[in-house]
Amino acid sequence: MAKELIAFYSRADENYVNGTIKTLKTGNTEIAAGIIQKLTGADLFKIEQVKPYAKSYNECIAQAQADQQRNARPELLHYPESISQYDVIYLGYPNYWSTMPMAVFTFLEHFDFSQKIIRPFCTHEGSGMGSSIGDIQRLCPAAVVKDGLALRGGSILRSEHEIEKWI
C-alpha cells in the first residue's frame, strides 16, 4: 500500500469567512487536512513560517501579498526529514491571490518530487484553485499532479463527504 503524507499550510486567527472577518481557533485548511488524515491514515505535516504573518486579517493579507509580489520564499520553521518514503502527497493551502502562499513554494522547492503523486487541495471563499495547479506543475515537473479539490472555507465543517468523494 502506498505511503501518504498530508503537507499543509493553514492560518488561524482573523480570516475572511462567508463575507465577514472571523477569528478562527483552527485554520480551515488544517481542518480539511485533519479530515483527510481521518479518512486515509496519512502522516500529517504542517508547513509553518519562521516569521508568521500577523494575526490581523488586513495586516496578514498585506504581508502575504507583498511576499507574492516580490516572489519571496519565506523561511520555514522545519521540514520533514525526508519525503522519499511517500508515494502520495496531499498538498493543502488557502488560496492567496489565485495561488498558494509563498511558504508552500518554499516547501515544494526544498524536495525532489520526482515520481511522486501530488493531490492538491485548497480552501477559498470563492476563488477556487486559481492558478495553483499550474504553479505546482511548474515547480515539480517530474511529479504527477492530480486534479485538485477546492473547498469553501466557510463550509469546511460540512465538507467531509466532498473530501471522501475526492479521495
Order of alpha helices (4+ residues) and beta strands (2+ residues): beta-beta-beta-alpha-beta-alpha-beta-alpha-beta-alpha-beta-beta-alpha
